[in-house]
Amino acid sequence: MQHNIFTSMRSLKMMDGCKGGQVFALHPSCTTTTGGGGGGSVGEKFLQHLQDHLRVNSIRSKSMRNFQNVHVYNTPVLAEALAIYGLPQTDLIEPQIEPCLKSVNFVETLADLYRRMEDSSQSEKSAMFLEHCAIIRGLPDPKLFVRSLRSARQHAVDVHSKVVLSAWLRYERREDELVGTSSMDCCGRDLECPRTALLAGYNPESVYDPCVCLRSQREEGDAEFSMGDEECSTSEEDCDMSFCIGDEEVRCSRFSIASLSRPFETMLYGSFMESRREKINFSQNGFSVKAMRAAEMFSRTESVYSLEPEVVLELLSLANKFCCEEMKSACDAYLASMASDMERAILLIEYGLEETAYLLVAACLQVFLRELPDSMNNPNVVNFFCSSVARERLAVVGHASFLLYSFLSHVAMEDDMKSNVTVMLLERLGECAAEGWQKQLAFHQLGCVMLERKEYKDAQNWFEAAVEAGHIYSTVGVARTKYKRGHKYSAYKLMNSLISDYTPSGWMYQERSLYCNGKEMMMDLDTATELEPTLLYPYKYRAVSLLEEDKIGAAISEIDKIIGFKVSPDCLELRAWFLISLEDYEGALRDVRAILTLDPAYMMFHGKLHGDNLVELLRHHVQQWSQADCWMQLYDRWSSVDDIGSLAVVHHMLANDPGKSLLLFRQSLLLLRLNCHKAAMRSLRLARNHATSELERLVYEGWISYDTGHRDEALAKAEDAILIQRSFEAFFLKAYALTDPDSNLDPDSSLYVIQLLEEALRCPSDGLRKGQALSNLGSIYVDCGKLDLAADCYMNALDIKHSRAHQGLARVFHLKNQRKAAYDEMTKLIEKARYNASAYEKRSEYCDRDMAKSDLSMATQLDPLRTYPYRYRAAVLMDDHKEAEAISELTKAIAFKPDLQLLHLRAAFHDSMGDFISTLRDCEAALCLDPSHADTLELYHKARERANEQHT
């Protein structure tokens, strides 16, 4: 049987705490429950309960699964140690060095890349998009990276690139987390189909088609059947010679065997003795009778599909020895089809490497890559990738590439940044690097890893190599490692020189602040925040400094500034500490629950106590809620637009009912609103896995498809769900997918969406979801000009505490020329909402210019990532003929948020001023982010024509 040969012959999520973001160490010098530096006293009851708890509970290990360094603590000693821990201190926090390419002039970098991509040939497109992936990897929107990865796969020419990119796309979707799926399953898309990836040829348009692998399987079956018939039709009269192996003869057609390769042709028709013999002794060549009979059969049928795998393996060796390219290709393809699981792939790849079987190695690699990250826990798989010898073996077969090691090292860094495997993979990445940007990335990432491992001399060498290759940002790494090695002044001079030589950025001042003291340090941090308000470290440092001055309220206000628009576990942990010091255990519990929603494996107490344990400790100091109480709390927080509070309530509810798919779905919606896309998708996958019916499963799979950019699949899932049962979620999913921003609804489509939402509202659901449906329905009515119906929808939504409906109702009043009523509605939302930057932004549309400026200033202060205020202020300045100030306003935002709309507007301003060179640069940068943006394309082509006219 075919499987006999194979009888003889999954992962740790990236530890965010490893990257300097896990906040802090604690004061080692405190001898009481008072935090160091006058940081305030920790609540005695809480600390006593903590000590009691630790005396009877072992501390969980850093990893719940695969972390190797499992620490066993003596709990009485640990309890005594924790008793002297105070609050965090400024000396022990520092910013992370980002392990990605970072340009000192990001807009120019994007523009240059776009120009090169436009000028590149079709065969170069895939490599260009890989560079694009590396450049935009550091941006906060993960969809940009995935879209670029898809483009790289779309333009991939060779099988190797298709295999790696298809697996990478699958990894980014974390499909391995979906219960019931196999790594080699086809998801229905050519882009990720494992069979399509192994097909040679280039057709970039085919990736938009549904996968046809099932039809291909049927065609292969028919081909096998016909080949078997052909074999049976052979006549003994056609044979005019024999190969003798031992006592057995294999009768052959001399002409057919000679046609297999030039060596056989020379043997059988050349000047050798064999050309004159009817019987040729083949015993000394080391091949069995079965192999020669298989070669004879192939010489007639050109097929190996009826053979046993072990025979094909031997036939592959024979084909290699006698240069039978067609026979080798057939064996290669057949064996590649056998590599369907890890066990077979581990076995077959050795044959593939030995016999330089390109397709077989590709198929085995595909299995390994599509099993990531679990496959990297297999030492046999690790051995195929990590050493220089392994890379050289892969290179001989055409499967060692910068692309492959870029993917592998990316996965390894997410799994464990400090591991030896990560280091070895990055070293192989550096060996594969050929272009400048590739060397910059490999060397910089090696520097980051060595820094985390505290191997500062090696880290400095790698950072210096990255700088020499052209990556200016790696200067930060050079400075940091010099500082770690005791050369603080040298680090300061280096960063000072960087600020002098280039346009200053927030990260430059942030880094220089580490090498300053007192007021000079605070000035650098304030400048860093002014230039780049999304940097976490300045807020954290200022907050801890205020804590050390016994100003806990001010410390909480400072950390609230960043949490208000950029939620991260380390900032939430810091606030939880502050709240514990104030004995606000309910607030601290809220933040810890939110942390665990973002990262279920998060460790508190500087990595010594799992967040779940801290939840248990805090629960004893707050009022206990029933599940009914939780629903009431959830409604209240949802109504006050308190997404972090809502997350905490859902986490509490899931603790009581861990398999509740509805709650996991709610959790994913909240996380999406907080721009925590990865955590949101994890919750959505869990919701799908815990679905109790086919209907639920289809709905959650539909949302997964929609949120990963596959709108048509989402619609198909919704339609299938509706066929099973008319439900709120199925109708709502279909309506939502149809109103995609890129869909441009016509009147008929709008009417259909209205019908779908009305159907959804007739189905049972809770008020939270119905409020959203009513708000969406109101929005469609507004677009259709049916303002009274829209107002009714918004009022009904407000009746069930959907506070965001105030925004829709304000829009209705505005369209009815009732500006005062619109303003009042937004004021109501501002009063209700906990984080209300968007409310200030929207209210600015319904007041005069001076009041609008005030509201937009507040919106920017609360959330500097919102781009409308910058665009509005720039437009006002342009109207006032203050062109330089208008450009400066946009440039300030683009420096930390290179947004498509900001770039387009600045390009339009440059165009109106006759600066066509700057117009082209901004258009090219914008098109590098979205090549299909129609307004930018139009402006770009006009600017090119005008620029050409100036030169002629």
Summary of the structure (lengths in Angstrom):
residues: 952
radius of gyration: 32.2
end to end distance: 75.8
largest distance: 105.9
contacts: 3235
relative contact order: 0.07
helix: 69%
strand: 2%
